[in-house]
C-alpha cells in the first residue's frame, strides 16, 4: 500500500507542477485584461462549487473526460497512439440511442443493459479496427483512428437527421430515450448523474489491472518494447488488440452514459471536443489511471469555470484554450527533458 502511494505521488508530481506554473502565468494574463483578476480567477476555479446546479454540471462534464482518458491510457500503455476518442464516443452514443429508441417496448431491466452493451461494443469495434490493421498490416493507427472519427461523425449525422430524428425538435437530434432507462441521479446533487461513480470506480479498476496484474505487466511490456515482449513469450499482438478494444469500449461507454444520463437523446453536436480533451487529460496524467481522474476533474473545473468567469468579468472564456495549450506545452517539454536525461 505504501509503495502504491509513493508511485502515485511520483506520477502526479510533474503534472501538479505544470498546472501550478500554468495557473500562475494565466493569472498574469488575466491581470493584464481585467481590473478584477482575483474575482476572475476565483470564478474560474471555484464557481463550480457555488451551487448544487454548478456542481452537477461539473460532475457531468468530468465523467466523459475521465472515461475517454482511461481508454487512451490503455492504448498508450500498449504502444498505440489512439486519437479516435471522439469517434468512439459518438459510436457509443448513437448505438445506445438506436437500441433505446427502436426497442423502447422492452422492459427496463432488459433494455438498459442492452443499450449499455450496444454503446460499449460500438466503441470497442472502432478500437478493434485500427488495432488489427496495425498488428496484421502495420498500418499507422493515427491515420486510421482519425479517419474513423470522420466516418463516424458523418454516419451519426445521417442517422440523427434521417433515421431517428425527432421531427418535433430543431436540428439533428434523435427521439427521446424512454425515461425508464435514464441513469439515476447522483445522491444529493440534483442534475448530476451517477455516471461519475462509474468513472471513479473504473479509474481504480484500471489502475489495479495495469499495475497489479500479470495481464497489465504484459500489456505494458508490449508497449515498451514490442520485439522483446514477443521474444520472452508475451502474446503482444493479442494484448495490443485487447488494449484497443478496451480503449474503444471506454469511449463508447462515455457516449452511452451521456445519452442515458445527461442528454437523454442523441444530439449531433453534443461533444465540445471531449475526445481531444480526454486525450490531453491522459497525457497530463502521464498515462496513469488515478492521475487521469484528477486531471479530468481539473479540466472540467476550468472549462465550466471559464463560462462563469466570462459572465462575471470581461475575461473571454477562450483564455482557457490558451491555458490548455500552455499546459500541454509544459508537459511535453518536461517529458522531452526526462527522455534526454535518460
C-alpha positions as a Markdown table, in Angstrom:
| # | Residue | x | y | z |
|---|---|---|---|---|
| 1 | Unk | 0.0 | 0.0 | 0.0 |
| 2 | Unk | 2.8 | 2.4 | 0.9 |
| 3 | Unk | 4.5 | 1.7 | -2.4 |
| 4 | Unk | 1.3 | 2.4 | -4.3 |
| 5 | Unk | 1.0 | 5.8 | -2.6 |
| 6 | Unk | 4.7 | 6.6 | -3.4 |
| 7 | Unk | 4.1 | 5.6 | -7.0 |
| 8 | Unk | 1.0 | 7.8 | -7.2 |
| 9 | Unk | 2.8 | 10.8 | -5.7 |
| 10 | Unk | 5.6 | 10.4 | -8.2 |
| 11 | Unk | 3.1 | 10.2 | -11.1 |
| 12 | Unk | 1.3 | 13.4 | -10.1 |
| 13 | Unk | 4.4 | 15.5 | -9.1 |
| 14 | Unk | 5.2 | 16.8 | -12.6 |
| 15 | Unk | 1.5 | 17.4 | -13.6 |
| 16 | Unk | 0.9 | 19.3 | -10.4 |
| 17 | Unk | 4.0 | 21.5 | -11.0 |
| 18 | Unk | 2.9 | 22.1 | -14.6 |
| 19 | Unk | -0.6 | 23.1 | -13.5 |
| 20 | Unk | 0.7 | 25.4 | -10.9 |
| 21 | Unk | 3.0 | 27.2 | -13.3 |
| 22 | Unk | 0.3 | 27.4 | -15.9 |
| 23 | Unk | -2.2 | 29.0 | -13.5 |
| 24 | Unk | 0.5 | 31.5 | -12.3 |
| 25 | Unk | 1.1 | 32.6 | -15.9 |
| 26 | Unk | -2.6 | 32.7 | -16.6 |
| 27 | Unk | -3.1 | 35.0 | -13.6 |
| 28 | Unk | -0.6 | 37.4 | -15.1 |
| 29 | Unk | -2.5 | 37.4 | -18.4 |
| 30 | Unk | -5.8 | 37.9 | -16.6 |
| 31 | Unk | -4.4 | 40.8 | -14.6 |
| 32 | Unk | -3.5 | 42.4 | -17.9 |
| 33 | Unk | -7.0 | 42.1 | -19.2 |
| 34 | Unk | -9.3 | 42.9 | -16.3 |
| 35 | Unk | -9.3 | 45.1 | -13.2 |
| 36 | Unk | -10.7 | 42.2 | -11.2 |
| 37 | Unk | -8.1 | 39.4 | -11.7 |
| 38 | Unk | -8.8 | 37.8 | -8.3 |
| 39 | Unk | -12.5 | 37.7 | -8.9 |
| 40 | Unk | -12.0 | 36.3 | -12.4 |
| 41 | Unk | -9.7 | 33.5 | -11.1 |
| 42 | Unk | -12.0 | 32.8 | -8.2 |
| 43 | Unk | -14.8 | 32.2 | -10.7 |
| 44 | Unk | -12.5 | 30.1 | -12.9 |
| 45 | Unk | -11.5 | 27.8 | -10.2 |
| 46 | Unk | -14.3 | 27.8 | -7.6 |
| 47 | Unk | -17.6 | 28.9 | -9.2 |
| 48 | Unk | -18.3 | 25.2 | -9.8 |
| 49 | Unk | -18.9 | 24.9 | -6.1 |
| 50 | Unk | -21.2 | 27.9 | -5.6 |
| 51 | Unk | -24.4 | 25.9 | -6.0 |
| 52 | Unk | -25.6 | 22.3 | -6.4 |
| 53 | Unk | -26.5 | 23.2 | -10.0 |
| 54 | Unk | -23.0 | 24.3 | -10.9 |
| 55 | Unk | -21.5 | 21.3 | -9.1 |
| 56 | Unk | -23.8 | 19.0 | -11.0 |
| 57 | Unk | -22.6 | 20.4 | -14.3 |
| 58 | Unk | -19.0 | 20.0 | -13.1 |
| 59 | Unk | -19.5 | 16.3 | -12.3 |
| 60 | Unk | -21.4 | 15.7 | -15.6 |
| 61 | Unk | -18.5 | 17.2 | -17.6 |
| 62 | Unk | -15.9 | 15.2 | -15.7 |
| 63 | Unk | -17.5 | 11.9 | -16.4 |
| 64 | Unk | -16.8 | 11.5 | -20.2 |
| 65 | Unk | -13.4 | 13.1 | -19.9 |
| 66 | Unk | -12.4 | 10.5 | -17.3 |
| 67 | Unk | -13.6 | 7.6 | -19.3 |
| 68 | Unk | -12.0 | 8.7 | -22.6 |
| 69 | Unk | -8.8 | 9.4 | -20.7 |
| 70 | Unk | -8.8 | 5.9 | -19.3 |
| 71 | Unk | -9.3 | 4.4 | -22.7 |
| 72 | Unk | -6.4 | 6.5 | -24.1 |
| 73 | Unk | -4.2 | 5.2 | -21.2 |
| 74 | Unk | -4.8 | 1.5 | -22.1 |
| 75 | Unk | -4.0 | 2.1 | -25.7 |
| 76 | Unk | -0.9 | 4.2 | -25.0 |
| 77 | Unk | 0.4 | 1.7 | -22.5 |
| 78 | Unk | 0.2 | -0.9 | -25.3 |
| 79 | Unk | 2.2 | 1.4 | -27.6 |
| 80 | Unk | -0.8 | 2.5 | -29.7 |
| 81 | Unk | -1.3 | 6.3 | -30.3 |
| 82 | Unk | -5.1 | 6.2 | -30.2 |
| 83 | Unk | -6.6 | 9.6 | -31.3 |
| 84 | Unk | -10.0 | 8.1 | -32.0 |
| 85 | Unk | -11.7 | 9.0 | -28.8 |
| 86 | Unk | -14.2 | 11.3 | -30.4 |
| 87 | Unk | -15.4 | 8.7 | -32.9 |
| 88 | Unk | -15.6 | 6.1 | -30.2 |
| 89 | Unk | -17.6 | 8.5 | -28.0 |
| 90 | Unk | -20.1 | 9.2 | -30.9 |
| 91 | Unk | -20.3 | 5.5 | -31.8 |
| 92 | Unk | -21.3 | 4.6 | -28.3 |
| 93 | Unk | -23.8 | 7.4 | -28.0 |
| 94 | Unk | -25.6 | 6.6 | -31.3 |
| 95 | Unk | -25.6 | 2.8 | -30.7 |
| 96 | Unk | -27.2 | 3.2 | -27.3 |
| 97 | Unk | -29.7 | 5.7 | -28.7 |
| 98 | Unk | -30.7 | 3.4 | -31.6 |
| 99 | Unk | -31.3 | 0.5 | -29.3 |
| 100 | Unk | -33.2 | 2.6 | -26.8 |
| 101 | Unk | -35.4 | 4.1 | -29.5 |
| 102 | Unk | -36.2 | 1.1 | -31.6 |
| 103 | Unk | -36.5 | -1.4 | -28.6 |
| 104 | Unk | -38.4 | 1.0 | -26.3 |
| 105 | Unk | -41.1 | -1.5 | -25.7 |
| 106 | Unk | -38.8 | -3.8 | -23.8 |
| 107 | Unk | -38.9 | -3.7 | -20.0 |
| 108 | Unk | -36.2 | -1.5 | -18.4 |
| 109 | Unk | -34.4 | -4.5 | -16.8 |
| 110 | Unk | -33.7 | -5.8 | -20.4 |
| 111 | Unk | -33.5 | -2.5 | -22.3 |
| 112 | Unk | -31.0 | -0.8 | -20.1 |
| 113 | Unk | -28.2 | -3.4 | -20.2 |
| 114 | Unk | -28.9 | -3.8 | -23.9 |
| 115 | Unk | -28.4 | -0.1 | -24.5 |
| 116 | Unk | -25.2 | 0.0 | -22.4 |
| 117 | Unk | -23.8 | -3.1 | -24.1 |
| 118 | Unk | -24.6 | -1.7 | -27.5 |
| 119 | Unk | -22.7 | 1.5 | -26.7 |
| 120 | Unk | -19.7 | -0.3 | -25.3 |
| 121 | Unk | -19.5 | -2.7 | -28.2 |
| 122 | Unk | -19.8 | 0.0 | -30.8 |
| 123 | Unk | -16.9 | 1.9 | -29.3 |
| 124 | Unk | -14.9 | -1.3 | -28.9 |
| 125 | Unk | -15.4 | -2.1 | -32.6 |
| 126 | Unk | -13.9 | 1.2 | -33.6 |
| 127 | Unk | -11.0 | 0.4 | -31.4 |
| 128 | Unk | -10.6 | -3.1 | -32.8 |
| 129 | Unk | -10.3 | -1.9 | -36.5 |
| 130 | Unk | -7.1 | 0.1 | -36.2 |
| 131 | Unk | -5.6 | -2.4 | -33.8 |
| 132 | Unk | -6.0 | -5.3 | -36.2 |
| 133 | Unk | -4.7 | -3.1 | -39.1 |
| 134 | Unk | -1.7 | -2.1 | -37.0 |
| 135 | Unk | -0.8 | -5.7 | -35.8 |
| 136 | Unk | -1.6 | -7.5 | -39.1 |
| 137 | Unk | -0.6 | -5.0 | -41.8 |
| 138 | Unk | 1.5 | -2.4 | -39.9 |
| 139 | Unk | -1.0 | 0.4 | -40.8 |
| 140 | Unk | -0.4 | 3.6 | -38.8 |
| 141 | Unk | -3.0 | 3.9 | -36.1 |
| 142 | Unk | -3.0 | 7.7 | -36.1 |
| 143 | Unk | -4.3 | 7.7 | -39.7 |
| 144 | Unk | -6.9 | 5.0 | -39.1 |
| 145 | Unk | -8.3 | 6.5 | -35.9 |
| 146 | Unk | -8.5 | 9.9 | -37.4 |
| 147 | Unk | -10.3 | 8.6 | -40.5 |
| 148 | Unk | -12.7 | 6.6 | -38.4 |
| 149 | Unk | -13.6 | 9.7 | -36.4 |
| 150 | Unk | -14.7 | 11.4 | -39.7 |
| 151 | Unk | -16.6 | 8.4 | -40.9 |
| 152 | Unk | -18.5 | 8.0 | -37.6 |
| 153 | Unk | -19.3 | 11.7 | -37.3 |
| 154 | Unk | -20.8 | 11.7 | -40.9 |
| 155 | Unk | -22.7 | 8.4 | -40.2 |
| 156 | Unk | -24.2 | 9.6 | -37.0 |
| 157 | Unk | -25.2 | 12.9 | -38.7 |
| 158 | Unk | -27.1 | 10.8 | -41.3 |
| 159 | Unk | -28.8 | 8.8 | -38.6 |
| 160 | Unk | -29.7 | 11.8 | -36.5 |
| 161 | Unk | -31.0 | 13.7 | -39.5 |
| 162 | Unk | -32.9 | 10.9 | -41.2 |
| 163 | Unk | -33.4 | 7.7 | -39.3 |
| 164 | Unk | -34.0 | 8.6 | -35.6 |
| 165 | Unk | -34.6 | 12.3 | -35.9 |
| 166 | Unk | -37.2 | 13.9 | -33.7 |
| 167 | Unk | -39.5 | 15.8 | -36.1 |
| 168 | Unk | -40.8 | 18.0 | -33.3 |
| 169 | Unk | -37.3 | 19.3 | -32.4 |
| 170 | Unk | -35.0 | 21.7 | -34.3 |
| 171 | Unk | -31.7 | 20.4 | -35.6 |
| 172 | Unk | -30.0 | 17.0 | -35.8 |
| 173 | Unk | -31.4 | 15.4 | -32.6 |
| 174 | Unk | -32.9 | 12.0 | -32.1 |
| 175 | Unk | -36.1 | 11.0 | -30.4 |
| 176 | Unk | -36.1 | 10.9 | -26.7 |
| 177 | Unk | -35.0 | 7.8 | -24.9 |
| 178 | Unk | -37.6 | 6.2 | -22.7 |
| 179 | Unk | -37.4 | 7.6 | -19.1 |
| 180 | Unk | -37.3 | 4.1 | -17.7 |
| 181 | Unk | -33.6 | 3.7 | -18.8 |
| 182 | Unk | -32.3 | 7.1 | -17.7 |
| 183 | Unk | -29.4 | 6.9 | -15.3 |
| 184 | Unk | -30.3 | 7.6 | -11.7 |
| 185 | Unk | -29.2 | 10.9 | -10.2 |
| 186 | Unk | -26.1 | 11.3 | -8.1 |
| 187 | Unk | -27.3 | 11.2 | -4.5 |
| 188 | Unk | -27.8 | 14.6 | -3.0 |
| 189 | Unk | -26.9 | 16.5 | -6.2 |
| 190 | Unk | -29.9 | 17.2 | -8.4 |
| 191 | Unk | -29.0 | 17.4 | -12.1 |
| 192 | Unk | -25.8 | 15.2 | -11.7 |
| 193 | Unk | -25.9 | 11.6 | -12.9 |
| 194 | Unk | -24.4 | 8.5 | -11.3 |
| 195 | Unk | -22.1 | 8.2 | -14.2 |
| 196 | Unk | -19.3 | 9.9 | -12.2 |
| 197 | Unk | -19.5 | 7.0 | -9.8 |
| 198 | Unk | -18.9 | 4.6 | -12.7 |
| 199 | Unk | -15.9 | 6.7 | -13.8 |
| 200 | Unk | -14.3 | 6.8 | -10.4 |
| 201 | Unk | -14.7 | 3.0 | -9.9 |
| 202 | Unk | -13.3 | 2.3 | -13.3 |
| 203 | Unk | -10.3 | 4.5 | -12.6 |
| 204 | Unk | -9.5 | 2.3 | -9.6 |
| 205 | Unk | -10.1 | -0.9 | -11.5 |
| 206 | Unk | -7.9 | 0.3 | -14.4 |
| 207 | Unk | -5.1 | 1.1 | -12.0 |
| 208 | Unk | -5.3 | -2.4 | -10.5 |
| 209 | Unk | -5.5 | -4.1 | -13.9 |
| 210 | Unk | -2.5 | -2.2 | -15.3 |
| 211 | Unk | -0.2 | -2.2 | -12.3 |
| 212 | Unk | -1.2 | -5.2 | -10.1 |
| 213 | Unk | -1.9 | -8.0 | -12.6 |
| 214 | Unk | 0.2 | -10.2 | -14.9 |
| 215 | Unk | -2.0 | -9.1 | -17.8 |
| 216 | Unk | -1.2 | -5.5 | -17.1 |
| 217 | Unk | 2.5 | -6.2 | -17.0 |
| 218 | Unk | 2.3 | -8.0 | -20.3 |
| 219 | Unk | 0.4 | -5.1 | -21.9 |
| 220 | Unk | 2.9 | -2.6 | -20.6 |
| 221 | Unk | 5.8 | -4.7 | -21.8 |
| 222 | Unk | 4.2 | -4.9 | -25.3 |
| 223 | Unk | 4.0 | -1.1 | -25.4 |
| 224 | Unk | 7.5 | -0.5 | -24.1 |
| 225 | Unk | 9.4 | -3.0 | -26.3 |
| 226 | Unk | 7.3 | -5.0 | -28.7 |
| 227 | Unk | 10.2 | -7.1 | -30.1 |
| 228 | Unk | 11.5 | -8.0 | -26.6 |
| 229 | Unk | 8.0 | -8.8 | -25.4 |
| 230 | Unk | 7.5 | -11.2 | -28.3 |
| 231 | Unk | 10.9 | -12.8 | -27.6 |
| 232 | Unk | 10.1 | -13.6 | -24.0 |
| 233 | Unk | 6.8 | -15.2 | -24.9 |
| 234 | Unk | 4.3 | -12.4 | -24.2 |
| 235 | Unk | 1.3 | -12.6 | -26.6 |
| 236 | Unk | 2.0 | -9.0 | -27.6 |
| 237 | Unk | -0.3 | -8.8 | -30.6 |
| 238 | Unk | -3.2 | -10.1 | -28.6 |
| 239 | Unk | -2.5 | -7.6 | -25.8 |
| 240 | Unk | -2.4 | -4.7 | -28.2 |
| 241 | Unk | -5.8 | -5.7 | -29.7 |
| 242 | Unk | -7.3 | -6.1 | -26.2 |
| 243 | Unk | -6.0 | -2.7 | -25.2 |
| 244 | Unk | -7.6 | -1.1 | -28.1 |
| 245 | Unk | -10.9 | -2.9 | -27.5 |
| 246 | Unk | -10.8 | -1.5 | -24.0 |
| 247 | Unk | -9.9 | 1.9 | -25.2 |
| 248 | Unk | -12.8 | 1.9 | -27.7 |
| 249 | Unk | -15.1 | 0.4 | -25.1 |
| 250 | Unk | -14.3 | 3.2 | -22.6 |
| 251 | Unk | -15.1 | 5.8 | -25.3 |
| 252 | Unk | -18.3 | 4.0 | -26.2 |
| 253 | Unk | -19.3 | 3.9 | -22.5 |
| 254 | Unk | -18.7 | 7.6 | -22.2 |
| 255 | Unk | -21.1 | 8.3 | -25.1 |
| 256 | Unk | -23.6 | 5.8 | -23.6 |
| 257 | Unk | -23.6 | 7.4 | -20.2 |
| 258 | Unk | -24.0 | 10.8 | -21.8 |
| 259 | Unk | -27.2 | 9.9 | -23.7 |
| 260 | Unk | -28.6 | 7.9 | -20.8 |
| 261 | Unk | -27.8 | 10.3 | -18.1 |
| 262 | Unk | -27.4 | 13.9 | -19.4 |
| 263 | Unk | -28.9 | 14.4 | -22.9 |
| 264 | Unk | -31.5 | 11.6 | -22.8 |
| 265 | Unk | -31.2 | 11.7 | -26.6 |
| 266 | Unk | -28.5 | 11.8 | -29.3 |
| 267 | Unk | -27.5 | 15.3 | -30.4 |
| 268 | Unk | -25.1 | 15.7 | -33.3 |
| 269 | Unk | -23.0 | 18.4 | -31.6 |
| 270 | Unk | -23.2 | 17.2 | -28.0 |
| 271 | Unk | -19.4 | 16.9 | -27.6 |
| 272 | Unk | -17.2 | 20.0 | -27.1 |
| 273 | Unk | -14.2 | 18.0 | -28.3 |
| 274 | Unk | -14.4 | 15.5 | -25.5 |
| 275 | Unk | -12.1 | 13.2 | -27.4 |
| 276 | Unk | -9.3 | 15.7 | -27.7 |
| 277 | Unk | -9.6 | 17.0 | -24.2 |
| 278 | Unk | -9.7 | 13.4 | -22.8 |
| 279 | Unk | -6.5 | 12.7 | -24.7 |
| 280 | Unk | -5.0 | 15.8 | -23.1 |
| 281 | Unk | -6.1 | 14.6 | -19.7 |
| 282 | Unk | -4.4 | 11.3 | -20.2 |
| 283 | Unk | -1.1 | 12.9 | -21.4 |
| 284 | Unk | -1.2 | 15.4 | -18.5 |
| 285 | Unk | -1.7 | 12.5 | -16.1 |
| 286 | Unk | 1.4 | 10.8 | -17.5 |
| 287 | Unk | -0.7 | 7.8 | -18.6 |
| 288 | Unk | -1.8 | 6.9 | -15.0 |
| 289 | Unk | -5.4 | 6.0 | -14.3 |
| 290 | Unk | -5.8 | 7.7 | -11.0 |
| 291 | Unk | -3.9 | 10.7 | -12.3 |
| 292 | Unk | -6.4 | 10.8 | -15.3 |
| 293 | Unk | -9.3 | 11.1 | -12.9 |
| 294 | Unk | -7.6 | 14.1 | -11.2 |
| 295 | Unk | -6.8 | 15.8 | -14.5 |
| 296 | Unk | -10.3 | 15.2 | -15.8 |
| 297 | Unk | -11.7 | 16.8 | -12.7 |
| 298 | Unk | -9.3 | 19.8 | -13.2 |
| 299 | Unk | -10.2 | 20.2 | -16.9 |
| 300 | Unk | -13.9 | 20.0 | -16.1 |
| 301 | Unk | -13.5 | 22.6 | -13.4 |
| 302 | Unk | -11.7 | 25.2 | -15.7 |
| 303 | Unk | -13.9 | 24.5 | -18.7 |
| 304 | Unk | -17.0 | 25.2 | -16.8 |
| 305 | Unk | -15.3 | 27.9 | -14.8 |
| 306 | Unk | -14.4 | 29.8 | -17.9 |
| 307 | Unk | -18.1 | 30.4 | -18.7 |
| 308 | Unk | -18.7 | 31.7 | -15.2 |
| 309 | Unk | -15.6 | 33.9 | -15.4 |
| 310 | Unk | -16.7 | 35.4 | -18.7 |
| 311 | Unk | -20.2 | 36.2 | -17.3 |
| 312 | Unk | -18.9 | 38.0 | -14.2 |
| 313 | Unk | -15.9 | 39.7 | -15.7 |
| 314 | Unk | -14.7 | 40.8 | -19.1 |
| 315 | Unk | -12.2 | 37.9 | -19.5 |
| 316 | Unk | -13.1 | 35.8 | -22.5 |
| 317 | Unk | -13.5 | 32.1 | -22.0 |
| 318 | Unk | -11.1 | 31.5 | -24.8 |
| 319 | Unk | -8.4 | 32.1 | -22.2 |
| 320 | Unk | -8.9 | 28.5 | -21.1 |
| 321 | Unk | -7.9 | 27.3 | -24.6 |
| 322 | Unk | -4.7 | 29.3 | -24.2 |
| 323 | Unk | -4.0 | 27.8 | -20.7 |
| 324 | Unk | -4.7 | 24.3 | -22.0 |
| 325 | Unk | -2.2 | 24.7 | -24.8 |
| 326 | Unk | 0.4 | 26.1 | -22.4 |
| 327 | Unk | -0.2 | 23.2 | -20.1 |
| 328 | Unk | 0.3 | 20.7 | -22.8 |
| 329 | Unk | 3.5 | 22.5 | -23.9 |
| 330 | Unk | 4.9 | 22.4 | -20.4 |
| 331 | Unk | 4.2 | 18.7 | -20.0 |
| 332 | Unk | 5.7 | 18.0 | -23.4 |
| 333 | Unk | 8.8 | 19.9 | -22.6 |
| 334 | Unk | 9.0 | 18.1 | -19.2 |
| 335 | Unk | 8.7 | 14.7 | -20.9 |
| 336 | Unk | 11.3 | 15.6 | -23.5 |
| 337 | Unk | 13.7 | 16.8 | -20.9 |
| 338 | Unk | 13.3 | 13.5 | -19.0 |
| 339 | Unk | 14.0 | 11.5 | -22.1 |
| 340 | Unk | 17.2 | 13.4 | -22.9 |
| 341 | Unk | 18.4 | 12.9 | -19.4 |
| 342 | Unk | 17.6 | 9.3 | -19.5 |
